[in-house]
């Protein structure tokens, strides 16, 4: 998710500059594309729920850690099930000619995960990328949508940090 956050932050800065893209317009378009990604995976808490019904495990410490983990995991899953408006809007502003290259050269999947390729080759000219970015700039509604999505990704990243999961003391006693 860190690439999604970093790409989102660079994308947020573009409209605030109030000037057209001059150099590396393709890279900025890649940032907008990467910022629209959602790494949601189906999550099942059925084993956890069955263990709760059986009042397992016996250890209060382990039980507390399991509840904290299940809460963080469940919250992340619920939030990612509602795809951000930014995702649909930004992809609707990028023409198929550019999307083909973005999906082909700037995104991949391996070992059940997603790979965001930041140094991918441009599939359109700088002038075409600049034109797309100029159009994106005219859509001021994207700014709060992207800001929301960056915040959600920051929370997903924080929720998965081991030191954060176990920080709660006596939360569920």
DRENROTI-539749 format. One record per residue: residue number from 1; x, y, z of N, C-alpha, C in turn. Coordinates in Angstrom, 3 decimals, decimal comma. Atoms other than C-alpha are relative to their C-alpha. Example, Ala and Ser with C-alpha at 12.3 -4.5 7.8 and 13.67 -1.06 7.14 Angstrom:
<atoms>
atom i=1&nu=0,890&nv=-1,190&nw=0,000&cau=12,300&cav=-4,500&caw=7,800&cu=0,900&cv=1,200&cw=0,000
atom i=2&nu=-0,820&nv=-1,190&nw=-0,060&cau=13,670&cav=-1,060&caw=7,140&cu=-0,770&cv=1,090&cw=0,730
</atoms>
This chain:
<atoms>
atom i=1&nu=0,806&nv=-1,201&nw=0,000&cau=0,000&cav=0,000&caw=0,000&cu=0,850&cv=1,267&cw=0,000
atom i=2&nu=-0,811&nv=-1,214&nw=-0,069&cau=2,926&cav=2,383&caw=0,443&cu=0,137&cv=0,682&cw=-1,356
atom i=3&nu=-0,071&nv=-0,613&nw=1,331&cau=3,175&cav=2,903&caw=-3,326&cu=-1,303&cv=0,742&cw=-0,288
atom i=4&nu=1,289&nv=-0,661&nw=0,201&cau=-0,543&cav=3,724&caw=-3,400&cu=-0,034&cv=1,335&cw=0,733
atom i=5&nu=-0,025&nv=-1,243&nw=-0,796&cau=-0,039&cav=6,326&caw=-0,657&cu=0,928&cv=1,024&cw=-0,642
atom i=6&nu=-0,976&nv=-0,929&nw=0,593&cau=3,079&cav=7,871&caw=-2,210&cu=-0,496&cv=0,531&cw=-1,341
atom i=7&nu=0,543&nv=-0,437&nw=1,294&cau=1,488&cav=7,952&caw=-5,660&cu=-1,155&cv=0,969&cw=0,200
atom i=8&nu=1,117&nv=-0,890&nw=-0,298&cau=-1,628&cav=9,526&caw=-4,185&cu=0,456&cv=1,376&cw=0,441
atom i=9&nu=-0,506&nv=-1,297&nw=-0,482&cau=0,357&cav=12,228&caw=-2,416&cu=0,606&cv=0,817&cw=-1,136
atom i=10&nu=-0,544&nv=-0,732&nw=1,157&cau=2,235&cav=13,122&caw=-5,614&cu=-1,134&cv=0,479&cw=-0,909
atom i=11&nu=1,151&nv=-0,379&nw=0,827&cau=-1,073&cav=13,156&caw=-7,497&cu=-0,742&cv=1,190&cw=0,598
atom i=12&nu=0,670&nv=-1,126&nw=-0,672&cau=-2,607&cav=15,494&caw=-4,899&cu=0,730&cv=1,318&cw=-0,239
atom i=13&nu=-0,796&nv=-1,218&nw=0,158&cau=0,237&cav=17,966&caw=-5,361&cu=-0,168&cv=0,624&cw=-1,391
atom i=14&nu=0,068&nv=-0,507&nw=1,373&cau=-0,303&cav=18,289&caw=-9,124&cu=-1,027&cv=1,113&cw=-0,191
atom i=15&nu=0,967&nv=-1,091&nw=0,228&cau=-3,573&cav=20,300&caw=-9,181&cu=0,320&cv=1,257&cw=0,801
atom i=16&nu=-0,325&nv=-1,159&nw=-0,842&cau=-2,255&cav=22,566&caw=-6,410&cu=1,068&cv=0,880&cw=-0,631
atom i=17&nu=-1,056&nv=-0,781&nw=0,651&cau=0,671&cav=23,678&caw=-8,617&cu=-0,571&cv=1,012&cw=-0,987
atom i=18&nu=0,704&nv=-0,917&nw=0,887&cau=-1,806&cav=25,363&caw=-10,958&cu=0,775&cv=0,322&cw=-1,285
atom i=19&nu=-0,676&nv=-0,116&nw=1,291&cau=0,460&cav=24,855&caw=-13,974&cu=-0,102&cv=-1,347&cw=-0,697
atom i=20&nu=0,069&nv=1,240&nw=0,753&cau=0,329&cav=22,297&caw=-16,724&cu=1,262&cv=-0,823&cw=0,214
atom i=21&nu=-1,161&nv=0,882&nw=-0,125&cau=2,646&cav=19,311&caw=-16,561&cu=0,982&cv=0,350&cw=-1,124
atom i=22&nu=-1,010&nv=-0,352&nw=0,995&cau=5,915&cav=20,085&caw=-18,353&cu=0,907&cv=-1,185&cw=-0,309
atom i=23&nu=-0,874&nv=1,168&nw=0,193&cau=8,188&cav=17,066&caw=-17,829&cu=-0,538&cv=-1,178&cw=0,800
atom i=24&nu=0,408&nv=1,246&nw=-0,661&cau=7,578&cav=13,440&caw=-16,818&cu=-1,512&cv=-0,093&cw=0,206
atom i=25&nu=1,458&nv=0,059&nw=-0,098&cau=3,859&cav=13,710&caw=-17,505&cu=-0,473&cv=-1,445&cw=0,085
atom i=26&nu=0,362&nv=1,418&nw=-0,081&cau=3,689&cav=9,947&caw=-18,043&cu=0,148&cv=-0,506&cw=1,429
atom i=27&nu=-0,224&nv=0,451&nw=-1,391&cau=5,139&cav=9,359&caw=-14,551&cu=-1,139&cv=0,472&cw=0,911
atom i=28&nu=1,108&nv=-0,524&nw=-0,810&cau=2,446&cav=11,580&caw=-13,039&cu=-1,297&cv=-0,750&cw=-0,311
atom i=29&nu=1,171&nv=0,785&nw=0,363&cau=-0,237&cav=9,705&caw=-14,969&cu=0,076&cv=-1,393&cw=0,650
atom i=30&nu=-0,209&nv=1,285&nw=-0,691&cau=1,234&cav=6,445&caw=-13,577&cu=-0,355&cv=0,161&cw=1,483
atom i=31&nu=0,348&nv=-0,255&nw=-1,407&cau=0,919&cav=7,987&caw=-10,092&cu=-1,512&cv=0,013&cw=0,208
atom i=32&nu=1,455&nv=-0,018&nw=-0,124&cau=-2,776&cav=8,709&caw=-10,623&cu=-0,565&cv=-1,419&cw=-0,115
atom i=33&nu=0,454&nv=1,376&nw=0,191&cau=-3,255&cav=5,131&caw=-11,851&cu=0,295&cv=-0,842&cw=1,246
atom i=34&nu=-0,356&nv=0,779&nw=-1,198&cau=-1,384&cav=3,578&caw=-8,910&cu=-0,795&cv=0,448&cw=1,223
atom i=35&nu=0,781&nv=-0,507&nw=-1,136&cau=-3,261&cav=5,809&caw=-6,470&cu=-1,424&cv=-0,555&cw=-0,009
atom i=36&nu=1,371&nv=0,523&nw=0,099&cau=-6,520&cav=4,263&caw=-7,728&cu=-0,106&cv=-1,483&cw=0,342
atom i=37&nu=0,022&nv=1,445&nw=-0,250&cau=-5,533&cav=0,709&caw=-6,813&cu=-0,652&cv=-0,342&cw=1,337
atom i=38&nu=0,615&nv=0,534&nw=-1,226&cau=-7,379&cav=-1,345&caw=-4,212&cu=0,508&cv=-1,416&cw=0,163
atom i=39&nu=-0,525&nv=1,341&nw=-0,258&cau=-5,668&cav=-4,348&caw=-2,695&cu=-0,894&cv=-0,708&cw=1,012
atom i=40&nu=0,951&nv=0,651&nw=-0,911&cau=-8,736&cav=-5,957&caw=-1,149&cu=-0,004&cv=-1,499&cw=-0,257
atom i=41&nu=0,057&nv=1,450&nw=0,087&cau=-8,750&cav=-9,660&caw=-0,448&cu=-1,164&cv=-0,493&cw=0,852
atom i=42&nu=1,059&nv=0,559&nw=-0,838&cau=-11,665&cav=-11,749&caw=0,781&cu=0,592&cv=-0,506&cw=1,320
atom i=43&nu=-0,483&nv=0,397&nw=-1,318&cau=-11,261&cav=-12,363&caw=4,491&cu=-1,096&cv=-0,799&cw=0,690
atom i=44&nu=0,955&nv=0,810&nw=-0,756&cau=-12,914&cav=-15,092&caw=6,493&cu=0,433&cv=-0,020&cw=1,460
atom i=45&nu=-0,259&nv=0,057&nw=-1,439&cau=-13,130&cav=-14,844&caw=10,252&cu=-0,756&cv=-1,161&cw=0,629
atom i=46&nu=0,824&nv=1,095&nw=-0,508&cau=-15,127&cav=-18,094&caw=10,571&cu=0,721&cv=-0,827&cw=1,066
atom i=47&nu=-0,739&nv=0,767&nw=-1,012&cau=-12,379&cav=-19,936&caw=12,491&cu=0,036&cv=0,788&cw=1,311
atom i=48&nu=-0,008&nv=-0,849&nw=-1,196&cau=-12,065&cav=-17,012&caw=14,890&cu=-1,365&cv=-0,024&cw=0,694
atom i=49&nu=1,357&nv=-0,004&nw=-0,560&cau=-15,849&cav=-16,908&caw=15,356&cu=-0,341&cv=-1,332&cw=0,663
atom i=50&nu=0,250&nv=1,311&nw=-0,602&cau=-16,026&cav=-20,664&caw=16,009&cu=0,775&cv=-0,162&cw=1,302
atom i=51&nu=-0,801&nv=0,072&nw=-1,225&cau=-13,214&cav=-20,405&caw=18,551&cu=-0,658&cv=0,812&cw=1,115
atom i=52&nu=0,699&nv=-0,804&nw=-1,008&cau=-15,140&cav=-17,644&caw=20,326&cu=-1,196&cv=-0,761&cw=0,574
atom i=53&nu=1,150&nv=0,771&nw=-0,463&cau=-18,245&cav=-19,866&caw=20,509&cu=0,420&cv=-1,093&cw=0,974
atom i=54&nu=-0,513&nv=1,075&nw=-0,854&cau=-16,130&cav=-22,596&caw=22,098&cu=0,799&cv=0,540&cw=1,190
atom i=55&nu=-0,743&nv=-0,695&nw=-1,050&cau=-14,548&cav=-20,049&caw=24,483&cu=1,483&cv=-0,412&cw=-0,036
atom i=56&nu=-1,415&nv=0,321&nw=0,193&cau=-11,112&cav=-20,803&caw=23,050&cu=0,701&cv=1,233&cw=-0,550
atom i=57&nu=-0,893&nv=0,811&nw=-0,835&cau=-8,267&cav=-20,270&caw=23,532&cu=-0,201&cv=0,326&cw=1,482
atom i=58&nu=0,131&nv=-0,213&nw=-1,443&cau=-7,953&cav=-20,471&caw=27,281&cu=0,792&cv=1,209&cw=0,481
atom i=59&nu=-0,863&nv=-1,111&nw=-0,394&cau=-5,235&cav=-17,845&caw=27,473&cu=-0,684&cv=1,339&cw=-0,306
atom i=60&nu=0,602&nv=-1,321&nw=0,173&cau=-6,699&cav=-14,361&caw=28,012&cu=0,877&cv=0,877&cw=-0,890
atom i=61&nu=-0,923&nv=-0,811&nw=0,801&cau=-3,601&cav=-12,788&caw=26,476&cu=-0,137&cv=-0,329&cw=-1,487
atom i=62&nu=0,145&nv=0,403&nw=1,403&cau=-3,907&cav=-14,798&caw=23,259&cu=-1,376&cv=0,389&cw=-0,521
atom i=63&nu=1,368&nv=-0,352&nw=0,385&cau=-7,675&cav=-14,241&caw=23,167&cu=-0,099&cv=1,498&cw=-0,320
atom i=64&nu=0,015&nv=-1,446&nw=0,218&cau=-7,171&cav=-10,469&caw=23,453&cu=0,698&cv=0,346&cw=-1,307
atom i=65&nu=-0,737&nv=-0,268&nw=1,243&cau=-4,576&cav=-10,464&caw=20,668&cu=-0,804&cv=-0,437&cw=-1,220
atom i=66&nu=0,815&nv=0,473&nw=1,118&cau=-6,879&cav=-12,495&caw=18,441&cu=-1,156&cv=0,957&cw=-0,281
atom i=67&nu=1,110&nv=-0,942&nw=0,184&cau=-9,760&cav=-10,066&caw=19,015&cu=0,482&cv=1,292&cw=-0,651
atom i=68&nu=-0,554&nv=-1,223&nw=0,580&cau=-7,576&cav=-7,073&caw=18,217&cu=0,320&cv=-0,217&cw=-1,476
atom i=69&nu=-0,335&nv=0,317&nw=1,387&cau=-6,301&cav=-8,739&caw=15,040&cu=-1,275&cv=-0,111&cw=-0,841
atom i=70&nu=1,246&nv=0,187&nw=0,738&cau=-9,828&cav=-9,747&caw=13,959&cu=-0,702&cv=1,336&cw=-0,233
atom i=71&nu=0,624&nv=-1,313&nw=0,139&cau=-11,123&cav=-6,228&caw=14,576&cu=0,690&cv=0,819&cw=-1,080
atom i=72&nu=-0,757&nv=-0,771&nw=0,993&cau=-8,336&cav=-4,584&caw=12,544&cu=-0,185&cv=-0,583&cw=-1,391
atom i=73&nu=0,150&nv=0,657&nw=1,293&cau=-8,617&cav=-7,146&caw=9,746&cu=-1,407&cv=0,204&cw=-0,551
atom i=74&nu=1,385&nv=-0,185&nw=0,434&cau=-12,409&cav=-6,917&caw=9,607&cu=-0,285&cv=1,418&cw=-0,436
atom i=75&nu=0,220&nv=-1,407&nw=0,360&cau=-12,385&cav=-3,110&caw=9,540&cu=0,635&cv=0,321&cw=-1,345
atom i=76&nu=-0,679&nv=-0,221&nw=1,276&cau=-9,877&cav=-3,092&caw=6,678&cu=-0,815&cv=-0,606&cw=-1,134
atom i=77&nu=0,768&nv=0,688&nw=1,035&cau=-11,945&cav=-5,591&caw=4,714&cu=-1,295&cv=0,758&cw=-0,321
atom i=78&nu=1,263&nv=-0,715&nw=0,211&cau=-15,223&cav=-3,690&caw=5,209&cu=0,237&cv=1,282&cw=-0,781
atom i=79&nu=-0,281&nv=-1,264&nw=0,686&cau=-13,679&cav=-0,394&caw=4,095&cu=0,363&cv=-0,230&cw=-1,455
atom i=80&nu=-0,419&nv=0,223&nw=1,386&cau=-12,112&cav=-1,876&caw=0,956&cu=-1,097&cv=-0,612&cw=-0,856
atom i=81&nu=1,112&nv=0,525&nw=0,795&cau=-15,409&cav=-3,458&caw=-0,091&cu=-0,773&cv=1,122&cw=-0,674
atom i=82&nu=0,611&nv=-1,174&nw=0,615&cau=-16,676&cav=0,043&caw=-0,861&cu=1,084&cv=0,712&cw=-0,794
atom i=83&nu=-1,062&nv=-0,571&nw=0,818&cau=-14,466&cav=1,038&caw=-3,758&cu=-0,095&cv=1,519&cw=0,002
atom i=84&nu=0,005&nv=-1,457&nw=-0,071&cau=-13,436&cav=4,688&caw=-3,631&cu=-0,511&cv=0,632&cw=-1,298
atom i=85&nu=0,479&nv=-0,728&nw=1,180&cau=-15,146&cav=7,155&caw=-5,955&cu=1,163&cv=0,399&cw=-0,892
atom i=86&nu=-1,174&nv=-0,423&nw=0,762&cau=-11,684&cav=8,313&caw=-6,983&cu=0,390&cv=-1,039&cw=-1,050
atom i=87&nu=-0,396&nv=1,088&nw=0,908&cau=-10,973&cav=4,927&caw=-8,573&cu=-0,797&cv=0,055&cw=-1,297
atom i=88&nu=0,859&nv=-0,016&nw=1,179&cau=-13,936&cav=5,091&caw=-10,935&cu=0,185&cv=1,294&cw=-0,791
atom i=89&nu=-0,104&nv=-1,304&nw=0,679&cau=-13,564&cav=8,806&caw=-11,693&cu=1,308&cv=0,130&cw=-0,771
atom i=90&nu=-1,298&nv=-0,203&nw=0,656&cau=-9,848&cav=8,805&caw=-12,472&cu=0,140&cv=-0,943&cw=-1,194
atom i=91&nu=-0,103&nv=0,942&nw=1,120&cau=-10,059&cav=5,702&caw=-14,619&cu=-0,932&cv=0,384&cw=-1,137
atom i=92&nu=0,895&nv=-0,497&nw=1,033&cau=-12,958&cav=7,286&caw=-16,485&cu=0,589&cv=1,163&cw=-0,773
atom i=93&nu=-0,644&nv=-1,142&nw=0,670&cau=-10,703&cav=10,227&caw=-17,389&cu=1,247&cv=-0,411&cw=-0,789
atom i=94&nu=-1,181&nv=0,485&nw=0,725&cau=-7,844&cav=8,093&caw=-18,742&cu=-0,494&cv=-0,828&cw=-1,187
atom i=95&nu=0,506&nv=0,713&nw=1,182&cau=-8,513&cav=6,968&caw=-22,324&cu=0,572&cv=-1,420&cw=-0,109
atom i=96&nu=-0,445&nv=1,388&nw=0,147&cau=-8,214&cav=3,274&caw=-23,264&cu=1,415&cv=-0,140&cw=-0,543
atom i=97&nu=-1,365&nv=0,095&nw=0,553&cau=-5,024&cav=3,918&caw=-25,248&cu=1,043&cv=0,091&cw=1,107
atom i=98&nu=-0,929&nv=-0,123&nw=-1,127&cau=-3,280&cav=4,978&caw=-22,028&cu=-0,208&cv=-1,135&cw=1,000
atom i=99&nu=0,285&nv=1,085&nw=-0,955&cau=-5,033&cav=2,392&caw=-19,818&cu=0,630&cv=-1,318&cw=-0,440
atom i=100&nu=-0,633&nv=1,229&nw=0,491&cau=-3,761&cav=-0,423&caw=-22,054&cu=1,450&cv=-0,070&cw=0,459
atom i=101&nu=-1,403&nv=-0,028&nw=-0,399&cau=-0,193&cav=0,617&caw=-21,397&cu=0,181&cv=-0,036&cw=1,509
atom i=102&nu=-0,095&nv=-0,001&nw=-1,466&cau=-0,778&cav=1,278&caw=-17,696&cu=-0,189&cv=-1,411&cw=0,549
atom i=103&nu=0,233&nv=1,368&nw=-0,478&cau=-2,217&cav=-2,205&caw=-17,144&cu=1,083&cv=-0,961&cw=-0,482
atom i=104&nu=-0,990&nv=0,921&nw=0,566&cau=0,295&cav=-3,925&caw=-19,408&cu=1,391&cv=0,202&cw=0,606
atom i=105&nu=-1,389&nv=-0,279&nw=-0,356&cau=3,489&cav=-2,174&caw=-18,296&cu=0,211&cv=0,488&cw=1,432
atom i=106&nu=-0,164&nv=-0,641&nw=-1,311&cau=2,817&cav=-0,587&caw=-14,886&cu=-0,673&cv=-0,772&cw=1,128
atom i=107&nu=0,709&nv=0,809&nw=-0,991&cau=0,879&cav=-3,315&caw=-13,064&cu=0,223&cv=-1,469&cw=-0,330
atom i=108&nu=-0,160&nv=1,433&nw=0,200&cau=1,422&cav=-7,022&caw=-12,564&cu=-0,510&cv=-0,719&cw=1,242
atom i=109&nu=0,373&nv=0,812&nw=-1,156&cau=0,368&cav=-9,836&caw=-10,284&cu=0,972&cv=-1,161&cw=0,099
atom i=110&nu=-0,889&nv=1,134&nw=-0,244&cau=2,561&cav=-12,490&caw=-8,727&cu=-0,211&cv=-0,488&cw=1,420
atom i=111&nu=0,132&nv=0,615&nw=-1,322&cau=2,258&cav=-14,906&caw=-5,808&cu=-1,216&cv=0,512&cw=0,765
atom i=112&nu=1,226&nv=-0,435&nw=-0,657&cau=-1,280&cav=-13,750&caw=-5,077&cu=-0,019&cv=1,467&cw=0,386
atom i=113&nu=-0,048&nv=-1,421&nw=-0,337&cau=-0,261&cav=-10,096&caw=-4,780&cu=0,076&cv=0,861&cw=-1,241
atom i=114&nu=-0,088&nv=-0,950&nw=1,103&cau=-0,143&cav=-6,994&caw=-6,893&cu=1,373&cv=0,666&cw=0,025
atom i=115&nu=-1,278&nv=-0,698&nw=0,132&cau=3,013&cav=-5,340&caw=-8,187&cu=-0,261&cv=1,285&cw=-0,769
atom i=116&nu=0,146&nv=-1,299&nw=0,647&cau=2,982&cav=-1,628&caw=-9,008&cu=1,367&cv=0,397&cw=-0,523
atom i=117&nu=-1,280&nv=-0,290&nw=0,646&cau=5,752&cav=-0,862&caw=-11,483&cu=0,065&cv=1,499&cw=-0,260
atom i=118&nu=-0,038&nv=-1,461&nw=0,076&cau=6,731&cav=2,783&caw=-11,086&cu=0,878&cv=0,509&cw=-1,145
atom i=119&nu=-0,903&nv=-0,457&nw=1,062&cau=9,457&cav=2,934&caw=-13,746&cu=-0,375&cv=-0,635&cw=-1,347
atom i=120&nu=0,467&nv=0,623&nw=1,238&cau=7,327&cav=1,506&caw=-16,563&cu=0,160&cv=0,946&cw=-1,190
atom i=121&nu=-0,164&nv=-0,836&nw=1,192&cau=7,786&cav=2,678&caw=-20,123&cu=-1,321&cv=0,619&cw=-0,428
atom i=122&nu=1,179&nv=-0,747&nw=0,448&cau=5,401&cav=5,211&caw=-21,558&cu=-0,593&cv=-0,655&cw=-1,235
atom i=123&nu=0,687&nv=0,570&nw=1,159&cau=2,807&cav=3,867&caw=-23,962&cu=-0,673&cv=1,085&cw=-0,838
atom i=124&nu=0,537&nv=-1,146&nw=0,742&cau=1,685&cav=7,339&caw=-25,067&cu=1,054&cv=1,103&cw=0,035
atom i=125&nu=-0,969&nv=-1,100&nw=0,034&cau=3,523&cav=10,545&caw=-25,879&cu=-0,160&cv=0,904&cw=1,220
atom i=126&nu=0,087&nv=-0,981&nw=-1,088&cau=4,284&cav=13,239&caw=-23,306&cu=-1,142&cv=0,985&cw=-0,259
atom i=127&nu=1,082&nv=-0,934&nw=0,338&cau=1,863&cav=15,524&caw=-25,152&cu=-1,359&cv=-0,624&cw=0,308
atom i=128&nu=1,263&nv=0,680&nw=-0,322&cau=-0,920&cav=12,941&caw=-24,827&cu=-0,198&cv=-0,091&cw=1,514
atom i=129&nu=0,077&nv=0,080&nw=-1,470&cau=-0,130&cav=12,427&caw=-21,123&cu=-0,337&cv=1,377&cw=0,577
atom i=130&nu=0,270&nv=-1,375&nw=-0,458&cau=-0,097&cav=16,232&caw=-20,620&cu=-1,466&cv=0,353&cw=-0,214
atom i=131&nu=1,403&nv=-0,292&nw=0,309&cau=-3,515&cav=16,521&caw=-22,282&cu=-0,930&cv=-0,717&cw=0,986
atom i=132&nu=0,805&nv=0,762&nw=-0,963&cau=-4,963&cav=13,797&caw=-20,024&cu=0,079&cv=0,670&cw=1,371
atom i=133&nu=-0,189&nv=-0,645&nw=-1,304&cau=-3,487&cav=15,496&caw=-16,935&cu=-0,705&cv=1,356&cw=0,063
atom i=134&nu=0,714&nv=-1,288&nw=0,024&cau=-4,869&cav=18,883&caw=-17,996&cu=-1,500&cv=-0,220&cw=0,192
atom i=135&nu=1,412&nv=0,325&nw=-0,189&cau=-8,298&cav=17,270&caw=-18,204&cu=-0,264&cv=-0,411&cw=1,457
atom i=136&nu=0,151&nv=0,421&nw=-1,404&cau=-7,842&cav=15,634&caw=-14,777&cu=-0,032&cv=1,227&cw=0,911
atom i=137&nu=-0,076&nv=-1,205&nw=-0,836&cau=-6,947&cav=19,043&caw=-13,304&cu=-1,343&cv=0,735&cw=0,072
atom i=138&nu=1,278&nv=-0,726&nw=0,015&cau=-10,370&cav=20,406&caw=-14,294&cu=-1,055&cv=-0,645&cw=0,904
atom i=139&nu=0,962&nv=0,726&nw=-0,835&cau=-12,119&cav=17,867&caw=-12,040&cu=0,367&cv=0,159&cw=1,478
atom i=140&nu=-0,355&nv=-0,324&nw=-1,388&cau=-11,798&cav=19,473&caw=-8,604&cu=-0,601&cv=-0,982&cw=1,009
atom i=141&nu=0,598&nv=0,974&nw=-0,926&cau=-14,051&cav=16,786&caw=-7,048&cu=0,940&cv=-1,159&cw=0,300
atom i=142&nu=-0,949&nv=1,096&nw=-0,227&cau=-11,132&cav=14,348&caw=-7,348&cu=0,854&cv=0,225&cw=1,246
atom i=143&nu=-0,895&nv=-0,318&nw=-1,123&cau=-9,103&cav=16,148&caw=-4,655&cu=-0,494&cv=-0,593&cw=1,320
atom i=144&nu=0,450&nv=0,603&nw=-1,260&cau=-11,284&cav=15,232&caw=-1,635&cu=-0,169&cv=-1,513&cw=-0,095
atom i=145&nu=0,129&nv=1,448&nw=0,157&cau=-11,919&cav=11,759&caw=-3,062&cu=1,360&cv=-0,685&cw=0,160
atom i=146&nu=-1,346&nv=0,562&nw=-0,122&cau=-8,196&cav=11,095&caw=-3,389&cu=0,524&cv=0,172&cw=1,422
atom i=147&nu=-0,432&nv=-0,223&nw=-1,388&cau=-7,517&cav=12,616&caw=0,029&cu=-0,596&cv=-1,063&cw=0,913
atom i=148&nu=0,649&nv=1,057&nw=-0,781&cau=-10,053&cav=10,201&caw=1,553&cu=0,706&cv=-1,337&cw=-0,218
atom i=149&nu=-0,581&nv=1,310&nw=0,308&cau=-8,491&cav=7,220&caw=-0,240&cu=1,422&cv=-0,118&cw=0,545
atom i=150&nu=-1,342&nv=0,027&nw=-0,600&cau=-4,962&cav=8,148&caw=0,866&cu=-0,127&cv=-0,273&cw=1,496
atom i=151&nu=0,209&nv=0,215&nw=-1,437&cau=-6,218&cav=8,354&caw=4,461&cu=-0,388&cv=-1,430&cw=0,318
atom i=152&nu=0,396&nv=1,392&nw=-0,219&cau=-7,889&cav=4,947&caw=4,183&cu=1,191&cv=-0,931&cw=-0,166
atom i=153&nu=-1,179&nv=0,839&nw=0,216&cau=-4,674&cav=3,432&caw=2,805&cu=1,010&cv=0,155&cw=1,123
atom i=154&nu=-0,886&nv=-0,201&nw=-1,153&cau=-2,650&cav=4,992&caw=5,622&cu=-0,510&cv=-0,840&cw=1,173
atom i=155&nu=0,568&nv=0,799&nw=-1,094&cau=-5,034&cav=3,362&caw=8,111&cu=0,206&cv=-1,488&cw=-0,239
atom i=156&nu=-0,226&nv=1,417&nw=0,288&cau=-4,791&cav=-0,026&caw=6,326&cu=1,442&cv=-0,368&cw=0,331
atom i=157&nu=-1,421&nv=0,261&nw=-0,246&cau=-1,008&cav=0,203&caw=6,483&cu=0,281&cv=-0,024&cw=1,495
atom i=158&nu=-0,214&nv=-0,051&nw=-1,447&cau=-1,040&cav=1,202&caw=10,155&cu=-0,629&cv=-1,190&cw=0,704
atom i=159&nu=0,702&nv=1,102&nw=-0,661&cau=-3,563&cav=-1,495&caw=11,098&cu=0,749&cv=-1,310&cw=-0,138
atom i=160&nu=-0,728&nv=1,251&nw=0,232&cau=-1,261&cav=-4,176&caw=9,709&cu=1,366&cv=-0,023&cw=0,669
atom i=161&nu=-1,285&nv=-0,032&nw=-0,684&cau=1,756&cav=-3,105&caw=11,741&cu=-0,103&cv=-0,807&cw=1,291
atom i=162&nu=0,095&nv=0,846&nw=-1,200&cau=2,441&cav=-5,744&caw=14,416&cu=0,005&cv=0,792&cw=1,304
atom i=163&nu=-0,036&nv=-0,754&nw=-1,255&cau=3,309&cav=-3,170&caw=17,093&cu=-1,310&cv=0,739&cw=0,248
atom i=164&nu=1,285&nv=-0,682&nw=-0,158&cau=-0,027&cav=-1,428&caw=16,453&cu=-1,078&cv=-0,979&cw=0,447
atom i=165&nu=1,015&nv=0,986&nw=-0,341&cau=-2,078&cav=-4,614&caw=16,685&cu=0,032&cv=-0,382&cw=1,473
atom i=166&nu=-0,116&nv=0,508&nw=-1,366&cau=-0,755&cav=-5,513&caw=20,103&cu=0,121&cv=1,118&cw=1,026
atom i=167&nu=-0,139&nv=-1,147&nw=-0,875&cau=-0,695&cav=-2,032&caw=21,600&cu=-1,121&cv=0,111&cw=1,025
atom i=168&nu=1,163&nv=-0,125&nw=-0,860&cau=-4,123&cav=-2,300&caw=23,164&cu=0,161&cv=-0,882&cw=1,247
atom i=169&nu=-0,084&nv=0,751&nw=-1,264&cau=-4,083&cav=-3,374&caw=26,820&cu=-1,377&cv=-0,028&cw=0,645
atom i=170&nu=1,300&nv=0,174&nw=-0,674&cau=-7,217&cav=-4,722&caw=28,515&cu=-1,161&cv=0,571&cw=-0,812
atom i=171&nu=1,041&nv=-0,568&nw=0,847&cau=-9,336&cav=-3,673&caw=25,537&cu=-1,283&cv=-0,806&cw=0,020
atom i=172&nu=1,171&nv=0,855&nw=0,128&cau=-11,660&cav=-6,635&caw=25,562&cu=-0,259&cv=-0,825&cw=1,250
atom i=173&nu=0,214&nv=0,757&nw=-1,254&cau=-11,655&cav=-7,795&caw=29,185&cu=-1,315&cv=0,373&cw=0,622
</atoms>
